[in-house]
Amino acid sequence: MARVHSLKYIVSLTCSIALNLLLVGMCMHKRWQQNWTQEAMAEAEAVSSMSCSGHGRAFLDGLVLHGKPVCECNMCYGGSDCSQLLPHCMVDADSGDPTFLEPFWMKNAARSAVVVAGWHRMSYEFSDGSLISEELKAHIRSVHASVGNAITDGKYIIIGAGATHLLNAAVHALSSNASSSSPTKVYKEQTEFFKSEDYKFNGDTSMWKNDSSKSSFIELVTSPNNPDGHLKKAVLQGQYVKTIHDLAYYCPHFTPILAPADEDLMIFTLSKLTGHAGSRFGWAIIKDEGVYRRMLTYMDLSTYGVSRETQLRVLKLLKVVLSGNGKAMYEFGYNTMKNRWSRLNKVLSRSKRFSTQKLKPQYCLFSQQIRTPSPAFAWLKCETSILEGGSCYEVLKAHNISGRAGSLFGVDNHYVRLSLVRSEDDFDLLLRQINNLVSLKNNHKRVTTTSTRLWQSNESTLMLPRDCSWNRSLLDLRIKLETLYSNIVRSHANIGLSFDLKNL
């Protein structure tokens, strides 16, 4: 009997030990499986914790010095921690790099983070043989339904490496179906670069509005318009006309949503929606299946789809956009752009020599309220009086502001486009330089006016009686000093000199 109890005890003990070993093994295996995410998290946290004085960022794929990531400084800042403001720096207001939304994504870092395993989506295709995630397409449709800026029901969605990639795919698809034997006429840079025999650039749309030939046209409608932010409609009509609607800026950050767009071919881009220009992701919403198939062929042959890592990141970002009431990102973006537009115009209002485009408040269906302007760009005009035979672009460049010349948009030299969508540092630097420019021009005008009045007074003194109390020699000295100062301002606008003439 004792032997039986002893045997049961041994069996029970053995089973207990085996079970514990199994549980420990499972726990260790699970911990080993999760270890790669913990390491990735620690690596990302170490980089994100670097402040770079608030004027730069460190990145996982950035340079490394002595085993540590290096700060990448914002424009016009330098030093190991980006704390040094560089003097005489050229302010970049040319690039449309949309980093103004960076603070929003920093606040939502955890919800928007993506951890990608080494084995993630190694195949060319998804399991259904396609090159686009069906879940991602569903979220794109949800975003448009939430904002109300485009109708996607019953339409096809295709993705590409940014709007430019999709634009060229659309031009290819539409021109390859043209009934005319001559090249299809389209509008500009990329079409000239690729030198296709199917299509060629043919100037501004207005030139062909009354064309009676049977030439095939592809009109590109950018709405809101780049650079002035006005909403646009197609100009050309007829059976030989195809239209592509570039609606990249038709977002609540930049314009009131007046109605959902319902065009045959519409192009959008992530860079303007969420600010992630570096992800190179855009999408087209297409009504005609034939056009969709031809665009799909173009995308397959040119890139064979958008990278799986990009699609995964975009999916995560759109989930954040749609979370809560689906308005947090748009409200942040709108308030930022509205504030910048207001601050810029407040500075420019001090001078009659500069002006920007006129935009009126409008009712927005998305916010359900009247929205004041919040454009992505300022379409700045320099009056003739300050051009002195040059261009507005040159006037700004002389004061360390690099904009985009009006000639690139087909207008005269009075205009230059200034980007308002860059980082807060970039905008603050731009505003400072604009303020200096306005102040200098105003001061120059005041000095010139004062000198003119003095010369007029001098001429009148010649008629004064001999017993006049004016001191001619003192007046002549003052005139000479005023004239000298005026000439210095004209020839050396960047030199800060002043004379105290009040007590002469």
C-alpha positions as CSV (number, residue, x, y, z in Angstrom):
1,M,0.0,0.0,0.0
2,A,2.8,2.4,0.9
3,R,4.5,1.4,-2.4
4,V,1.3,2.5,-4.3
5,H,1.2,5.9,-2.5
6,S,4.8,6.4,-3.2
7,L,4.3,5.6,-6.9
8,K,1.4,8.1,-7.1
9,Y,3.5,10.7,-5.4
10,I,6.3,10.3,-7.9
11,V,3.9,10.4,-10.9
12,S,2.2,13.5,-9.5
13,L,5.6,15.2,-8.9
14,T,6.8,14.3,-12.4
15,C,3.7,15.7,-14.0
16,S,3.9,18.8,-11.9
17,I,7.5,19.4,-12.9
18,A,6.7,18.7,-16.6
19,L,3.8,21.1,-16.5
20,N,5.8,23.8,-14.9
21,L,8.6,23.3,-17.5
22,L,6.0,23.5,-20.3
23,L,4.5,26.7,-18.9
24,V,8.0,28.3,-18.4
25,G,8.9,27.2,-22.0
26,M,5.7,28.7,-23.4
27,C,6.3,31.9,-21.5
28,M,9.9,32.2,-22.6
29,H,8.8,31.4,-26.2
30,K,6.2,34.1,-26.1
31,R,8.6,36.5,-24.6
32,W,11.2,35.7,-27.3
33,Q,8.5,36.2,-29.9
34,Q,7.7,39.7,-28.5
35,N,11.3,40.7,-28.0
36,W,11.7,42.1,-31.5
37,T,8.8,44.6,-30.9
38,Q,10.3,45.7,-27.6
39,E,13.7,46.3,-29.2
40,A,12.1,48.2,-32.1
41,M,10.1,50.3,-29.6
42,A,13.2,51.1,-27.5
43,E,15.1,52.1,-30.6
44,A,12.3,54.4,-31.7
45,E,11.9,55.9,-28.2
46,A,15.6,56.7,-28.0
47,V,15.5,58.7,-31.2
48,S,12.2,60.5,-30.5
49,S,13.5,61.6,-27.1
50,M,16.1,63.8,-28.7
51,S,14.8,67.4,-28.5
52,C,17.2,69.0,-30.9
53,S,16.3,72.3,-29.2
54,G,12.9,72.2,-30.8
55,H,14.4,73.2,-34.2
56,G,15.1,69.8,-35.7
57,R,14.5,66.1,-35.5
58,A,16.5,62.9,-35.2
59,F,15.4,59.9,-37.3
60,L,16.0,56.2,-37.3
61,D,17.4,56.3,-40.8
62,G,19.5,59.4,-40.2
63,L,23.2,59.8,-39.7
64,V,24.9,58.3,-36.7
65,L,27.9,59.9,-34.9
66,H,29.7,57.9,-32.2
67,G,26.9,55.4,-32.1
68,K,24.2,58.1,-31.6
69,P,21.7,59.6,-34.1
70,V,22.4,63.1,-35.3
71,C,19.9,66.0,-35.2
72,E,18.7,67.1,-38.6
73,C,18.1,70.8,-38.3
74,N,15.2,72.9,-39.6
75,M,16.0,75.5,-42.3
76,C,18.3,78.3,-41.0
77,Y,19.2,76.5,-37.8
78,G,22.5,74.7,-37.1
79,G,24.8,73.3,-34.4
80,S,24.8,69.8,-33.0
81,D,21.5,70.4,-31.2
82,C,20.0,72.9,-33.8
83,S,20.1,75.7,-31.3
84,Q,22.0,78.2,-33.5
85,L,20.0,80.5,-35.8
86,L,22.1,81.0,-38.9
87,P,22.5,84.7,-40.0
88,H,21.8,85.8,-43.5
89,C,20.0,82.6,-44.3
90,M,17.9,82.3,-47.4
91,V,14.3,81.5,-46.3
92,D,12.7,78.8,-48.5
93,A,9.1,79.7,-49.4
94,D,9.3,77.9,-52.7
95,S,8.9,74.3,-51.6
96,G,5.4,73.0,-50.9
97,D,6.7,70.6,-48.3
98,P,3.6,70.2,-46.0
99,T,5.3,69.8,-42.6
100,F,2.8,72.2,-40.9
101,L,0.9,69.1,-39.6
102,E,4.0,67.7,-37.8
103,P,2.8,68.9,-34.3
104,F,-0.4,67.0,-34.7
105,W,1.3,63.7,-35.5
106,M,3.8,64.2,-32.6
107,K,0.8,64.4,-30.3
108,N,-0.5,61.2,-31.9
109,A,2.8,59.4,-32.1
110,A,1.6,56.2,-30.3
111,R,-1.6,55.8,-32.3
112,S,0.1,56.4,-35.6
113,A,3.2,54.3,-35.0
114,V,3.8,51.3,-37.2
115,V,6.1,48.3,-36.3
116,V,7.1,46.3,-39.4
117,A,8.5,42.8,-39.0
118,G,11.2,41.6,-41.4
119,W,8.8,39.0,-42.9
120,H,6.0,41.5,-43.5
121,R,4.5,41.2,-47.0
122,M,7.5,39.9,-48.8
123,S,5.5,38.8,-51.9
124,Y,4.9,41.0,-54.9
125,E,1.2,40.7,-54.5
126,F,-1.5,40.3,-51.8
127,S,-3.1,36.9,-51.3
128,D,-5.9,37.8,-53.8
129,G,-3.3,38.6,-56.5
130,S,-3.8,42.4,-56.4
131,L,-1.3,45.1,-55.7
132,I,-3.4,47.2,-53.3
133,S,-4.8,46.4,-49.9
134,E,-8.6,46.0,-49.9
135,E,-8.7,47.3,-46.3
136,L,-6.8,50.4,-47.4
137,K,-9.2,51.1,-50.3
138,A,-12.1,50.8,-47.8
139,H,-10.5,53.4,-45.6
140,I,-9.9,55.8,-48.5
141,R,-13.6,55.6,-49.3
142,S,-14.4,56.2,-45.6
143,V,-12.2,59.3,-45.5
144,H,-14.0,60.9,-48.5
145,A,-17.4,60.0,-47.0
146,S,-16.4,61.6,-43.7
147,V,-15.1,64.8,-45.3
148,G,-17.7,65.0,-48.0
149,N,-15.2,66.2,-50.7
150,A,-15.7,63.4,-53.2
151,I,-18.2,60.7,-54.2
152,T,-16.6,57.2,-54.5
153,D,-19.7,55.0,-54.8
154,G,-19.6,52.9,-57.9
155,K,-16.1,54.1,-58.9
156,Y,-12.7,52.5,-59.1
157,I,-9.8,53.4,-56.9
158,I,-6.2,53.1,-58.0
159,I,-3.0,54.0,-56.0
160,G,0.3,55.4,-57.1
161,A,3.6,56.9,-55.9
162,G,2.1,60.4,-55.4
163,A,-0.1,62.6,-57.5
164,T,2.5,63.1,-60.2
165,H,2.7,59.4,-60.9
166,L,-1.1,59.1,-61.1
167,L,-1.3,62.2,-63.3
168,N,1.0,60.7,-65.9
169,A,-0.9,57.4,-65.7
170,A,-4.1,59.3,-66.3
171,V,-2.7,61.2,-69.3
172,H,-1.5,57.9,-70.8
173,A,-4.8,56.3,-70.3
174,L,-6.9,59.1,-71.8
175,S,-4.6,59.9,-74.7
176,S,-4.3,56.2,-75.7
177,N,-8.1,56.2,-76.3
178,A,-8.2,59.4,-78.3
179,S,-10.1,59.2,-81.6
180,S,-7.9,61.8,-83.3
181,S,-4.8,60.7,-85.2
182,S,-2.8,63.7,-84.0
183,P,-1.1,63.8,-80.5
184,T,-3.5,64.8,-77.7
185,K,-2.9,68.3,-76.4
186,V,-2.2,68.4,-72.6
187,Y,-0.6,70.8,-70.0
188,K,2.9,70.9,-69.1
189,E,6.1,69.8,-67.3
190,Q,5.9,66.1,-67.0
191,T,4.4,65.7,-70.5
192,E,7.3,67.5,-72.0
193,F,9.8,65.5,-70.0
194,F,8.5,62.1,-71.2
195,K,8.3,63.2,-74.8
196,S,5.5,60.8,-75.7
197,E,4.2,60.6,-79.2
198,D,0.7,60.2,-77.9
199,Y,0.5,63.6,-76.3
200,K,2.2,67.0,-76.1
201,F,1.9,70.2,-74.1
202,N,-0.2,72.9,-75.8
203,G,-0.4,75.9,-73.6
204,D,-3.0,77.5,-71.4
205,T,-6.6,76.2,-71.7
206,S,-8.0,79.6,-72.5
207,M,-6.1,79.6,-75.8
208,W,-8.2,76.6,-77.0
209,K,-11.6,77.6,-75.6
210,N,-13.0,78.5,-79.1
211,D,-11.1,75.9,-81.0
212,S,-13.3,74.4,-83.8
213,S,-10.9,71.7,-84.9
214,K,-11.3,68.0,-84.1
215,S,-8.1,67.9,-82.0
216,S,-8.2,65.8,-78.8
217,F,-7.5,67.7,-75.6
218,I,-6.8,66.6,-72.0
219,E,-7.6,69.5,-69.6
220,L,-6.0,69.4,-66.2
221,V,-8.2,71.2,-63.7
222,T,-6.5,72.1,-60.4
223,S,-9.0,73.0,-57.7
224,P,-8.3,74.7,-55.4
225,N,-6.0,76.4,-57.9
226,N,-2.3,76.4,-57.3
227,P,-1.1,79.1,-56.6
228,D,-4.1,81.4,-55.8
229,G,-6.4,78.9,-53.9
230,H,-9.5,79.7,-56.0
231,L,-11.9,76.8,-56.8
232,K,-11.9,76.1,-60.5
233,K,-14.1,74.3,-63.1
234,A,-13.3,72.8,-66.5
235,V,-13.1,75.3,-69.4
236,L,-13.2,73.0,-72.5
237,Q,-16.2,71.0,-73.5
238,G,-17.0,68.5,-76.3
239,Q,-16.5,65.0,-77.4
240,Y,-12.8,65.4,-78.1
241,V,-12.1,66.7,-74.5
242,K,-11.1,64.6,-71.6
243,T,-10.6,66.1,-68.1
244,I,-8.5,65.3,-65.1
245,H,-9.4,66.9,-61.8
246,D,-6.4,67.4,-59.5
247,L,-8.2,67.8,-56.1
248,A,-5.1,67.5,-53.9
249,Y,-5.9,70.7,-52.0
250,Y,-9.6,70.1,-51.8
251,C,-9.2,69.4,-48.0
252,P,-10.7,71.3,-45.0
253,H,-7.2,72.6,-44.1
254,F,-7.0,74.7,-47.2
255,T,-10.6,75.4,-48.5
256,P,-14.2,75.2,-47.5
257,I,-15.8,72.0,-48.8
258,L,-18.7,73.4,-50.9
259,A,-20.0,70.0,-52.3
260,P,-18.7,66.5,-52.9
261,A,-16.8,66.3,-56.2
262,D,-18.3,63.8,-58.7
263,E,-16.0,64.0,-61.7
264,D,-15.0,61.2,-64.0
265,L,-11.3,61.2,-62.9
266,M,-10.1,62.7,-59.7
267,I,-6.7,62.7,-58.1
268,F,-5.8,63.1,-54.4
269,T,-2.6,62.8,-52.5
270,L,-1.6,61.8,-48.9
271,S,0.9,64.7,-48.8
272,K,-1.8,67.3,-48.7
273,L,-4.3,65.3,-46.6
274,T,-2.0,64.2,-43.7
275,G,1.3,66.0,-44.6
276,H,3.2,62.7,-45.3
277,A,4.8,63.8,-48.5
278,G,7.8,61.5,-48.0
279,S,5.6,58.4,-48.1
280,R,4.9,59.1,-51.8
281,F,1.3,58.0,-51.9
282,G,-1.7,59.2,-53.9
283,W,-4.9,57.8,-55.3
284,A,-7.2,58.3,-58.2
285,I,-11.0,57.8,-58.2
286,I,-12.1,56.8,-61.7
287,K,-15.6,56.4,-63.2
288,D,-14.9,54.6,-66.5
289,E,-13.7,51.0,-66.3
290,G,-11.7,51.2,-69.5
291,V,-9.7,54.2,-68.2
292,Y,-9.2,52.4,-64.9
293,R,-7.8,49.3,-66.7
294,R,-5.4,51.4,-68.8
295,M,-4.2,53.3,-65.8
296,L,-3.7,50.0,-63.9
297,T,-1.6,48.7,-66.7
298,Y,0.5,51.8,-66.7
299,M,1.1,51.5,-62.9
300,D,1.9,47.8,-63.1
301,L,4.5,48.4,-65.9
302,S,6.1,51.5,-64.3
303,T,6.4,50.4,-60.7
304,Y,4.4,47.2,-60.1
305,G,2.5,48.8,-57.3
306,V,3.2,50.9,-54.2
307,S,5.4,49.3,-51.5
308,R,3.6,47.3,-48.9
309,E,5.3,49.2,-46.1
310,T,3.8,52.5,-47.5
311,Q,0.4,51.0,-47.7
312,L,0.6,49.7,-44.1
313,R,1.6,53.2,-42.9
314,V,-1.1,54.9,-44.8
315,L,-3.7,52.5,-43.4
316,K,-2.6,53.3,-39.9
317,L,-2.6,57.1,-40.6
318,L,-6.1,57.0,-42.0
319,K,-7.3,55.1,-39.0
320,V,-6.1,58.0,-36.8
321,V,-7.8,60.5,-39.2
322,L,-11.1,58.7,-38.9
323,S,-10.9,58.1,-35.1
324,G,-13.1,60.0,-32.6
325,N,-15.4,62.4,-34.5
326,G,-13.1,62.4,-37.5
327,K,-12.4,66.1,-37.3
328,A,-9.3,66.5,-35.0
329,M,-6.6,66.6,-37.7
330,Y,-8.7,68.8,-40.0
331,E,-9.4,71.3,-37.2
332,F,-5.7,71.5,-36.3
333,G,-4.7,72.0,-39.9
334,Y,-7.4,74.6,-40.6
335,N,-6.6,76.6,-37.5
336,T,-2.9,76.6,-38.3
337,M,-3.3,77.8,-41.9
338,K,-6.0,80.3,-41.0
339,N,-3.7,81.8,-38.4
340,R,-0.7,82.0,-40.8
341,W,-2.9,83.7,-43.5
342,S,-4.1,86.2,-41.0
343,R,-0.6,87.0,-39.7
344,L,0.9,87.4,-43.1
345,N,-1.9,89.8,-44.3
346,K,-1.6,91.8,-41.1
347,V,2.1,92.5,-42.0
348,L,1.4,93.2,-45.6
349,S,-1.4,95.6,-44.8
350,R,1.2,98.1,-43.6
351,S,2.3,98.6,-47.2
352,K,0.5,99.5,-50.4
353,R,3.4,98.0,-52.4
354,F,2.5,94.4,-51.8
355,S,-0.8,92.5,-51.9
356,T,-2.1,88.9,-51.9
357,Q,-5.1,87.2,-53.6
358,K,-8.6,88.0,-52.5
359,L,-10.4,85.1,-50.9
360,K,-13.8,85.4,-49.2
361,P,-15.2,83.5,-46.3
362,Q,-17.6,80.6,-47.4
363,Y,-19.8,78.0,-45.8
364,C,-18.1,74.7,-45.3
365,L,-20.3,71.5,-45.4
366,F,-17.7,69.6,-43.4
367,S,-17.5,72.0,-40.5
368,Q,-21.0,73.3,-41.0
369,Q,-20.0,76.9,-40.4
370,I,-18.6,79.9,-42.3
371,R,-14.9,79.4,-42.8
372,T,-12.4,82.3,-43.3
373,P,-9.6,81.7,-45.9
374,S,-6.7,79.3,-45.1
375,P,-4.9,78.8,-48.4
376,A,-1.8,76.7,-48.9
377,F,0.0,79.5,-50.8
378,A,0.2,83.3,-50.8
379,W,0.0,84.7,-54.4
380,L,2.0,87.8,-53.7
381,K,2.0,90.8,-56.0
382,C,4.7,93.5,-56.1
383,E,3.6,96.9,-57.4
384,T,5.5,98.3,-60.3
385,S,7.0,101.1,-58.1
386,I,9.3,98.6,-56.3
387,L,10.3,96.4,-59.2
388,E,12.8,98.9,-60.8
389,G,13.0,96.9,-64.0
390,G,13.3,93.5,-62.2
391,S,10.8,91.0,-60.9
392,C,8.9,90.4,-57.7
393,Y,10.9,87.2,-57.4
394,E,14.2,89.2,-57.5
395,V,12.9,91.7,-55.0
396,L,12.2,89.0,-52.5
397,K,15.4,87.1,-53.2
398,A,17.4,90.3,-52.5
399,H,15.9,90.1,-49.0
400,N,16.7,86.4,-48.5
401,I,13.3,85.0,-49.5
402,S,13.1,82.3,-52.1
403,G,9.6,82.0,-53.6
404,R,8.4,80.6,-56.9
405,A,8.4,83.1,-59.8
406,G,5.2,84.0,-61.4
407,S,6.6,83.2,-64.8
408,L,6.5,79.5,-63.9
409,F,2.7,79.9,-63.7
410,G,2.4,81.8,-67.0
411,V,2.0,85.3,-65.6
412,D,4.1,88.5,-65.5
413,N,7.0,89.4,-63.2
414,H,4.8,91.2,-60.7
415,Y,3.9,87.9,-59.0
416,V,5.6,85.3,-56.8
417,R,4.2,82.3,-54.9
418,L,5.0,81.9,-51.3
419,S,4.5,78.5,-49.5
420,L,2.7,78.7,-46.2
421,V,2.6,74.9,-45.5
422,R,6.1,74.4,-44.2
423,S,7.1,74.0,-40.5
424,E,6.4,76.6,-37.8
425,D,10.1,77.6,-37.8
426,D,10.0,78.1,-41.6
427,F,6.8,80.3,-41.5
428,D,8.2,82.4,-38.6
429,L,11.4,83.1,-40.5
430,L,9.4,84.0,-43.7
431,L,7.1,86.3,-41.7
432,R,10.2,88.0,-40.1
433,Q,11.8,88.6,-43.5
434,I,8.5,89.9,-45.0
435,N,8.2,92.3,-42.0
436,N,11.7,93.5,-42.6
437,L,11.0,94.1,-46.3
438,V,7.8,96.0,-45.6
439,S,9.4,98.1,-42.9
440,L,12.4,98.9,-45.2
441,K,10.3,99.9,-48.1
442,N,8.0,102.0,-45.9
443,N,11.1,103.8,-44.4
444,H,12.5,104.3,-47.9
445,K,9.3,105.9,-49.0
446,R,9.2,108.2,-45.9
447,V,12.7,109.4,-46.4
448,T,12.2,110.1,-50.1
449,T,9.0,112.1,-49.3
450,T,10.8,114.1,-46.6
451,S,13.7,114.9,-48.9
452,T,11.3,116.2,-51.5
453,R,9.5,118.4,-49.0
454,L,12.9,119.8,-47.9
455,W,13.9,120.7,-51.4
456,Q,10.6,122.5,-52.0
457,S,11.2,124.4,-48.7
458,N,14.7,125.3,-49.9
459,E,13.4,126.8,-53.1
460,S,10.8,128.8,-51.2
461,T,13.5,130.3,-48.9
462,L,15.0,132.0,-51.8
463,M,12.0,134.3,-51.8
464,L,12.2,135.1,-48.1
465,P,13.1,138.6,-47.0
466,R,16.6,139.2,-45.6
467,D,15.4,139.5,-42.1
468,C,13.9,135.9,-42.1
469,S,14.8,133.9,-39.1
470,W,15.7,130.8,-41.1
471,N,19.3,129.8,-41.0
472,R,20.2,129.0,-44.6
473,S,23.5,127.3,-43.9
474,L,21.8,125.0,-41.3
475,L,19.0,124.2,-43.8
476,D,21.5,123.4,-46.5
477,L,23.3,121.0,-44.2
478,R,20.1,119.3,-43.3
479,I,19.1,118.9,-46.9
480,K,22.5,117.4,-47.8
481,L,22.3,114.9,-44.9
482,E,18.7,113.8,-45.9
483,T,19.8,113.4,-49.5
484,L,22.9,111.4,-48.5
485,Y,20.7,109.1,-46.3
486,S,18.2,108.6,-49.1
487,N,21.0,107.6,-51.5
488,I,22.5,105.2,-49.0
489,V,19.1,103.5,-48.5
490,R,18.7,103.1,-52.3
491,S,22.1,101.6,-52.9
492,H,22.6,99.6,-49.6
493,A,19.2,98.5,-48.6
494,N,20.6,95.9,-46.2
495,I,22.7,98.3,-44.2
496,G,21.1,99.6,-41.0
497,L,22.1,103.3,-40.7
498,S,20.2,106.2,-39.2
499,F,20.8,109.9,-38.6
500,D,19.2,111.9,-35.8
501,L,18.2,115.1,-37.6
502,K,15.6,116.3,-35.3
503,N,17.8,118.7,-33.3
504,L,19.7,120.2,-36.3
